[in-house]
Amino acid sequence: QVRLVESGGGLVQAGGSLRLSCAASGSIFSFNAMGWYRQAPGKQRELVASVTSGGSTNYADSVKGRFTISNGNAKKTVYLQMNSLKPEDTAVYSCTAYPASGGIYWGQGTQVTVSS
């Protein structure tokens, strides 16, 4: 069984930075891609960023230039560096992973709160 565990969320003032981490454990060698979604209260879940095992990245327009996604060396970890945070970035951030066999794994989520 595969588990994704996120860390790094918290409370930060507007303009500040946070770094989210997600580590996968279990019987899997690597993933085709990993990513981060977020969901704010009363809003739909949205894709924030994703990265393939080859290093190709994709970002939501709202975070381009402020957030950076990267893989860990073992390709079973993913990081999200969030700079210049805004109150509208407040949400629960969830890690996702896409195995070669298909399907998707989800982490339990970590709260990010940006105060104005």
PyMOL commands that place a pseudoatom at each C-alpha (Angstrom):
pseudoatom trace, name=CA, resn=GLN, resi=1, chain=A, elem=C, hetatm=0, pos=[0.000, 0.000, 0.000]
pseudoatom trace, name=CA, resn=VAL, resi=2, chain=A, elem=C, hetatm=0, pos=[1.240, 3.465, -0.902]
pseudoatom trace, name=CA, resn=ARG, resi=3, chain=A, elem=C, hetatm=0, pos=[0.999, 6.402, 1.476]
pseudoatom trace, name=CA, resn=LEU, resi=4, chain=A, elem=C, hetatm=0, pos=[1.675, 10.056, 0.776]
pseudoatom trace, name=CA, resn=VAL, resi=5, chain=A, elem=C, hetatm=0, pos=[2.559, 12.201, 3.762]
pseudoatom trace, name=CA, resn=GLU, resi=6, chain=A, elem=C, hetatm=0, pos=[2.669, 15.980, 3.497]
pseudoatom trace, name=CA, resn=SER, resi=7, chain=A, elem=C, hetatm=0, pos=[4.421, 18.419, 5.787]
pseudoatom trace, name=CA, resn=GLY, resi=8, chain=A, elem=C, hetatm=0, pos=[5.335, 22.085, 5.893]
pseudoatom trace, name=CA, resn=GLY, resi=9, chain=A, elem=C, hetatm=0, pos=[1.966, 23.791, 6.080]
pseudoatom trace, name=CA, resn=GLY, resi=10, chain=A, elem=C, hetatm=0, pos=[1.194, 26.483, 8.590]
pseudoatom trace, name=CA, resn=LEU, resi=11, chain=A, elem=C, hetatm=0, pos=[0.360, 30.124, 9.174]
pseudoatom trace, name=CA, resn=VAL, resi=12, chain=A, elem=C, hetatm=0, pos=[2.324, 32.854, 7.434]
pseudoatom trace, name=CA, resn=GLN, resi=13, chain=A, elem=C, hetatm=0, pos=[1.864, 36.554, 6.769]
pseudoatom trace, name=CA, resn=ALA, resi=14, chain=A, elem=C, hetatm=0, pos=[1.177, 37.839, 3.294]
pseudoatom trace, name=CA, resn=GLY, resi=15, chain=A, elem=C, hetatm=0, pos=[4.415, 38.138, 1.356]
pseudoatom trace, name=CA, resn=GLY, resi=16, chain=A, elem=C, hetatm=0, pos=[5.999, 35.295, 3.263]
pseudoatom trace, name=CA, resn=SER, resi=17, chain=A, elem=C, hetatm=0, pos=[7.137, 31.863, 2.150]
pseudoatom trace, name=CA, resn=LEU, resi=18, chain=A, elem=C, hetatm=0, pos=[6.436, 28.236, 2.957]
pseudoatom trace, name=CA, resn=ARG, resi=19, chain=A, elem=C, hetatm=0, pos=[7.837, 24.991, 1.616]
pseudoatom trace, name=CA, resn=LEU, resi=20, chain=A, elem=C, hetatm=0, pos=[5.603, 21.957, 1.397]
pseudoatom trace, name=CA, resn=SER, resi=21, chain=A, elem=C, hetatm=0, pos=[7.032, 18.456, 1.235]
pseudoatom trace, name=CA, resn=CYS, resi=22, chain=A, elem=C, hetatm=0, pos=[5.415, 15.178, 0.290]
pseudoatom trace, name=CA, resn=ALA, resi=23, chain=A, elem=C, hetatm=0, pos=[7.013, 11.794, 0.732]
pseudoatom trace, name=CA, resn=ALA, resi=24, chain=A, elem=C, hetatm=0, pos=[5.686, 8.524, -0.580]
pseudoatom trace, name=CA, resn=SER, resi=25, chain=A, elem=C, hetatm=0, pos=[6.152, 5.236, 1.213]
pseudoatom trace, name=CA, resn=GLY, resi=26, chain=A, elem=C, hetatm=0, pos=[5.153, 1.716, 0.348]
pseudoatom trace, name=CA, resn=SER, resi=27, chain=A, elem=C, hetatm=0, pos=[5.672, -0.772, -2.400]
pseudoatom trace, name=CA, resn=ILE, resi=28, chain=A, elem=C, hetatm=0, pos=[6.223, 1.451, -5.378]
pseudoatom trace, name=CA, resn=PHE, resi=29, chain=A, elem=C, hetatm=0, pos=[9.404, 2.264, -7.251]
pseudoatom trace, name=CA, resn=SER, resi=30, chain=A, elem=C, hetatm=0, pos=[8.558, 5.629, -8.739]
pseudoatom trace, name=CA, resn=PHE, resi=31, chain=A, elem=C, hetatm=0, pos=[5.774, 7.734, -10.198]
pseudoatom trace, name=CA, resn=ASN, resi=32, chain=A, elem=C, hetatm=0, pos=[5.173, 9.120, -13.661]
pseudoatom trace, name=CA, resn=ALA, resi=33, chain=A, elem=C, hetatm=0, pos=[4.279, 12.449, -12.092]
pseudoatom trace, name=CA, resn=MET, resi=34, chain=A, elem=C, hetatm=0, pos=[3.509, 14.099, -8.784]
pseudoatom trace, name=CA, resn=GLY, resi=35, chain=A, elem=C, hetatm=0, pos=[1.636, 17.245, -7.995]
pseudoatom trace, name=CA, resn=TRP, resi=36, chain=A, elem=C, hetatm=0, pos=[-0.200, 19.510, -5.599]
pseudoatom trace, name=CA, resn=TYR, resi=37, chain=A, elem=C, hetatm=0, pos=[-3.862, 20.412, -5.487]
pseudoatom trace, name=CA, resn=ARG, resi=38, chain=A, elem=C, hetatm=0, pos=[-5.528, 22.880, -3.167]
pseudoatom trace, name=CA, resn=GLN, resi=39, chain=A, elem=C, hetatm=0, pos=[-9.054, 23.524, -1.985]
pseudoatom trace, name=CA, resn=ALA, resi=40, chain=A, elem=C, hetatm=0, pos=[-10.216, 26.642, -0.227]
pseudoatom trace, name=CA, resn=PRO, resi=41, chain=A, elem=C, hetatm=0, pos=[-13.473, 26.769, 1.746]
pseudoatom trace, name=CA, resn=GLY, resi=42, chain=A, elem=C, hetatm=0, pos=[-16.452, 27.053, -0.574]
pseudoatom trace, name=CA, resn=LYS, resi=43, chain=A, elem=C, hetatm=0, pos=[-14.315, 26.642, -3.690]
pseudoatom trace, name=CA, resn=GLN, resi=44, chain=A, elem=C, hetatm=0, pos=[-13.572, 23.822, -6.067]
pseudoatom trace, name=CA, resn=ARG, resi=45, chain=A, elem=C, hetatm=0, pos=[-10.351, 21.902, -5.785]
pseudoatom trace, name=CA, resn=GLU, resi=46, chain=A, elem=C, hetatm=0, pos=[-7.756, 23.128, -8.254]
pseudoatom trace, name=CA, resn=LEU, resi=47, chain=A, elem=C, hetatm=0, pos=[-4.439, 21.891, -9.554]
pseudoatom trace, name=CA, resn=VAL, resi=48, chain=A, elem=C, hetatm=0, pos=[-1.636, 24.100, -8.278]
pseudoatom trace, name=CA, resn=ALA, resi=49, chain=A, elem=C, hetatm=0, pos=[1.377, 22.485, -9.924]
pseudoatom trace, name=CA, resn=SER, resi=50, chain=A, elem=C, hetatm=0, pos=[2.662, 19.185, -11.235]
pseudoatom trace, name=CA, resn=VAL, resi=51, chain=A, elem=C, hetatm=0, pos=[5.997, 17.716, -12.220]
pseudoatom trace, name=CA, resn=THR, resi=52, chain=A, elem=C, hetatm=0, pos=[6.794, 14.643, -14.291]
pseudoatom trace, name=CA, resn=SER, resi=53, chain=A, elem=C, hetatm=0, pos=[9.552, 12.190, -13.524]
pseudoatom trace, name=CA, resn=GLY, resi=54, chain=A, elem=C, hetatm=0, pos=[11.455, 13.820, -16.368]
pseudoatom trace, name=CA, resn=GLY, resi=55, chain=A, elem=C, hetatm=0, pos=[11.224, 17.219, -14.729]
pseudoatom trace, name=CA, resn=SER, resi=56, chain=A, elem=C, hetatm=0, pos=[8.546, 18.876, -16.869]
pseudoatom trace, name=CA, resn=THR, resi=57, chain=A, elem=C, hetatm=0, pos=[6.414, 21.224, -14.811]
pseudoatom trace, name=CA, resn=ASN, resi=58, chain=A, elem=C, hetatm=0, pos=[2.972, 22.745, -15.062]
pseudoatom trace, name=CA, resn=TYR, resi=59, chain=A, elem=C, hetatm=0, pos=[1.513, 25.576, -12.959]
pseudoatom trace, name=CA, resn=ALA, resi=60, chain=A, elem=C, hetatm=0, pos=[-1.821, 27.223, -12.399]
pseudoatom trace, name=CA, resn=ASP, resi=61, chain=A, elem=C, hetatm=0, pos=[-1.795, 30.765, -13.765]
pseudoatom trace, name=CA, resn=SER, resi=62, chain=A, elem=C, hetatm=0, pos=[-2.485, 32.126, -10.299]
pseudoatom trace, name=CA, resn=VAL, resi=63, chain=A, elem=C, hetatm=0, pos=[0.815, 30.812, -8.907]
pseudoatom trace, name=CA, resn=LYS, resi=64, chain=A, elem=C, hetatm=0, pos=[3.183, 31.192, -11.857]
pseudoatom trace, name=CA, resn=GLY, resi=65, chain=A, elem=C, hetatm=0, pos=[6.290, 33.099, -10.892]
pseudoatom trace, name=CA, resn=ARG, resi=66, chain=A, elem=C, hetatm=0, pos=[5.629, 32.601, -7.168]
pseudoatom trace, name=CA, resn=PHE, resi=67, chain=A, elem=C, hetatm=0, pos=[5.547, 28.819, -6.652]
pseudoatom trace, name=CA, resn=THR, resi=68, chain=A, elem=C, hetatm=0, pos=[8.129, 26.240, -7.692]
pseudoatom trace, name=CA, resn=ILE, resi=69, chain=A, elem=C, hetatm=0, pos=[7.543, 22.495, -7.772]
pseudoatom trace, name=CA, resn=SER, resi=70, chain=A, elem=C, hetatm=0, pos=[10.397, 20.000, -7.776]
pseudoatom trace, name=CA, resn=ASN, resi=71, chain=A, elem=C, hetatm=0, pos=[11.065, 16.292, -7.420]
pseudoatom trace, name=CA, resn=GLY, resi=72, chain=A, elem=C, hetatm=0, pos=[13.286, 14.722, -4.841]
pseudoatom trace, name=CA, resn=ASN, resi=73, chain=A, elem=C, hetatm=0, pos=[16.230, 12.617, -5.979]
pseudoatom trace, name=CA, resn=ALA, resi=74, chain=A, elem=C, hetatm=0, pos=[14.358, 9.356, -5.513]
pseudoatom trace, name=CA, resn=LYS, resi=75, chain=A, elem=C, hetatm=0, pos=[11.356, 10.601, -7.516]
pseudoatom trace, name=CA, resn=LYS, resi=76, chain=A, elem=C, hetatm=0, pos=[9.136, 9.560, -4.607]
pseudoatom trace, name=CA, resn=THR, resi=77, chain=A, elem=C, hetatm=0, pos=[9.147, 12.987, -3.041]
pseudoatom trace, name=CA, resn=VAL, resi=78, chain=A, elem=C, hetatm=0, pos=[7.851, 16.286, -4.250]
pseudoatom trace, name=CA, resn=TYR, resi=79, chain=A, elem=C, hetatm=0, pos=[8.283, 19.802, -2.927]
pseudoatom trace, name=CA, resn=LEU, resi=80, chain=A, elem=C, hetatm=0, pos=[6.352, 23.014, -3.416]
pseudoatom trace, name=CA, resn=GLN, resi=81, chain=A, elem=C, hetatm=0, pos=[8.231, 26.208, -2.650]
pseudoatom trace, name=CA, resn=MET, resi=82, chain=A, elem=C, hetatm=0, pos=[5.696, 28.984, -2.183]
pseudoatom trace, name=CA, resn=ASN, resi=83, chain=A, elem=C, hetatm=0, pos=[6.925, 32.571, -2.189]
pseudoatom trace, name=CA, resn=SER, resi=84, chain=A, elem=C, hetatm=0, pos=[5.124, 35.916, -2.101]
pseudoatom trace, name=CA, resn=LEU, resi=85, chain=A, elem=C, hetatm=0, pos=[2.121, 34.244, -0.537]
pseudoatom trace, name=CA, resn=LYS, resi=86, chain=A, elem=C, hetatm=0, pos=[-1.235, 35.972, -0.698]
pseudoatom trace, name=CA, resn=PRO, resi=87, chain=A, elem=C, hetatm=0, pos=[-4.359, 35.557, 1.454]
pseudoatom trace, name=CA, resn=GLU, resi=88, chain=A, elem=C, hetatm=0, pos=[-6.063, 33.941, -1.533]
pseudoatom trace, name=CA, resn=ASP, resi=89, chain=A, elem=C, hetatm=0, pos=[-3.507, 31.131, -1.362]
pseudoatom trace, name=CA, resn=THR, resi=90, chain=A, elem=C, hetatm=0, pos=[-5.135, 29.989, 1.888]
pseudoatom trace, name=CA, resn=ALA, resi=91, chain=A, elem=C, hetatm=0, pos=[-6.340, 26.415, 1.387]
pseudoatom trace, name=CA, resn=VAL, resi=92, chain=A, elem=C, hetatm=0, pos=[-5.766, 22.781, 2.199]
pseudoatom trace, name=CA, resn=TYR, resi=93, chain=A, elem=C, hetatm=0, pos=[-2.942, 21.590, -0.024]
pseudoatom trace, name=CA, resn=SER, resi=94, chain=A, elem=C, hetatm=0, pos=[-2.904, 17.917, -1.017]
pseudoatom trace, name=CA, resn=CYS, resi=95, chain=A, elem=C, hetatm=0, pos=[-0.138, 15.946, -2.631]
pseudoatom trace, name=CA, resn=THR, resi=96, chain=A, elem=C, hetatm=0, pos=[-0.917, 13.610, -5.527]
pseudoatom trace, name=CA, resn=ALA, resi=97, chain=A, elem=C, hetatm=0, pos=[1.068, 10.898, -7.252]
pseudoatom trace, name=CA, resn=TYR, resi=98, chain=A, elem=C, hetatm=0, pos=[0.478, 9.099, -10.530]
pseudoatom trace, name=CA, resn=PRO, resi=99, chain=A, elem=C, hetatm=0, pos=[1.931, 5.597, -10.797]
pseudoatom trace, name=CA, resn=ALA, resi=100, chain=A, elem=C, hetatm=0, pos=[2.836, 4.020, -14.137]
pseudoatom trace, name=CA, resn=SER, resi=101, chain=A, elem=C, hetatm=0, pos=[0.138, 1.406, -13.519]
pseudoatom trace, name=CA, resn=GLY, resi=102, chain=A, elem=C, hetatm=0, pos=[-2.544, 4.076, -13.594]
pseudoatom trace, name=CA, resn=GLY, resi=103, chain=A, elem=C, hetatm=0, pos=[-4.741, 5.687, -10.998]
pseudoatom trace, name=CA, resn=ILE, resi=104, chain=A, elem=C, hetatm=0, pos=[-3.857, 8.369, -8.508]
pseudoatom trace, name=CA, resn=TYR, resi=105, chain=A, elem=C, hetatm=0, pos=[-2.778, 8.498, -4.895]
pseudoatom trace, name=CA, resn=TRP, resi=106, chain=A, elem=C, hetatm=0, pos=[-3.716, 11.328, -2.532]
pseudoatom trace, name=CA, resn=GLY, resi=107, chain=A, elem=C, hetatm=0, pos=[-2.170, 12.610, 0.649]
pseudoatom trace, name=CA, resn=GLN, resi=108, chain=A, elem=C, hetatm=0, pos=[-4.245, 13.654, 3.626]
pseudoatom trace, name=CA, resn=GLY, resi=109, chain=A, elem=C, hetatm=0, pos=[-3.677, 17.361, 3.064]
pseudoatom trace, name=CA, resn=THR, resi=110, chain=A, elem=C, hetatm=0, pos=[-1.944, 20.141, 4.941]
pseudoatom trace, name=CA, resn=GLN, resi=111, chain=A, elem=C, hetatm=0, pos=[-3.411, 23.517, 5.851]
pseudoatom trace, name=CA, resn=VAL, resi=112, chain=A, elem=C, hetatm=0, pos=[-1.814, 26.691, 4.552]
pseudoatom trace, name=CA, resn=THR, resi=113, chain=A, elem=C, hetatm=0, pos=[-3.141, 29.939, 5.980]
pseudoatom trace, name=CA, resn=VAL, resi=114, chain=A, elem=C, hetatm=0, pos=[-1.932, 33.332, 4.784]
pseudoatom trace, name=CA, resn=SER, resi=115, chain=A, elem=C, hetatm=0, pos=[-2.888, 36.298, 6.918]
pseudoatom trace, name=CA, resn=SER, resi=116, chain=A, elem=C, hetatm=0, pos=[-3.236, 39.801, 5.509]
for i in range(1, 116): cmd.bond("trace and resi %d" % i, "trace and resi %d" % (i + 1))
show_as sticks, trace
zoom trace
